[in-house]
């Protein structure tokens, strides 16, 4: 399983196919991913563990186990772990024409990657 470390946590690539990519993502307590968007892919998030706040086009949504979020290509989004114990864990299914990390357009970032 391909594991990639990030300043906010890590992810495992579960599938990397021509028409989709699947990741299991772990966001550590108090951490959040960059506020970002993609031009060539949409995403579907299915939450497995923890408590989070998803931001979609500047609107906040509380999420937890069993919740899902659809993120169309071009929509600004971010997820934050607001739980106090353990990572926020979710599965991300990417669908589109390209799944490279260089399709991330960072709008805001806690780690200076904008």
Secondary structure, 3 states (H helix, E strand, C coil): CEEEEECCEEEEEEEECCCEEEEEEEECCCCECCEEECCCEEEEEEEEECEEEEEECCEEEEEECCCEEEECCCCCEEEEECCCCCCEEEEEEEEECCCCHHHCEEEECCCCCC
